[in-house]
Amino acid sequence: MRIYFLSYKPAILKLNGLYVGGIDLFERHIEIDISDSVLAEIVPGENLQPVNFFINEKLLFEPPAFMDVYLMDGEALIYIREYGNKNVALNVINQTRFCGNLITVFAQGGVFASIEGGEYSLLPLSSKFYGARFEEKTLAGIPVLAVWGGNALMIVSDKGKRIFLNEVESAEFGDRLEVTVAFETCTAAKANCAYGYDGEQLSLLSSKTVETCPPERNVLHFAFFESVVTCGDYARYLDDELKAKAGVLKNYLGEFVSVTVPTEKFYAEHGDIRAAGLVYPKAANLFEVKYFSVDLNGDKISNVYPVE
């Protein structure tokens, strides 16, 4: 079976104790017989903890929490998205009191937020919050605390509950919360979202996805599938006949969460067709990639179908 390896940090890969090579955010692969239950060890730099696991059938059904596994046609991709830190000493990054709550962002092997008030909660955060800063805001006339970690935003209510956590390009507080979220798409799409707040939770009032960069013809099919998953105006990519079935088409494609480029093996077997991989959740940290292709009528899509 062809196994691809990705790591969010540069690392080296060992299989059964032997050095194989370096891995990072560029896909690298090796052929492995998963019935042999090969022991993999991935060692990052920056004083991070290595991870190790067996590459076998169990891994393809129950991946550990520090990785995502993507199942493709006769292939699998392992993405290491989390490493522990060897320094497990407690390090308080930032701390504040807000509406009777004590909010502490600290590092201890990872980054966490501790919220102590009427209740207690401990929330894991991304490494972006290593430089956490606080801003007291008012939302719908109610005080809230904005916790920033780079472009990542967590909002804590006056009752000490997390009501929002996402990466945003911008955020405006007032009668409602307005955020702009950037997507990693070939059209550099952005979602402008507005949320109402009742003092307990946020509710989505409106959302509009804007594509800021027109796609080249050779990536038109990727732009279409990305427009579907980001709730953009995907119907504009369809010819007149297929546009009438746009709603049915969205249901036909199902609940996929991202779009990926087909692998080298896929193109070797199917040729250079206009296809994209649609990523569907299967279980915790486990995803299945299904390939769909399109036909073009000029610069418009006239047909969408699965690749057999």
Protein Blocks (a to p, Z undefined) as FASTA:
>chain_A
ZZddddfbdcdddeehiafbdcdfbdcdddddfklopadddddehhiacddddddfklmm
mccfkbccdddehiacdddfbdcdfblcdcdfbdcdeehiacddddehiacdddddfbcc
dddddfklmmgccddddeehiacddddehjaccdddfkopafbdcddfbdcddfbccddd
ddddfkopacddddddehlaccdfbdcdddfbdcdfklmmmmmmmmmmnopafklmpcfk
lmmmmmmmmmmnopafbdcdddfklmmmnopaddddddddfbghiacddddddddehjac
fbdcddZZ
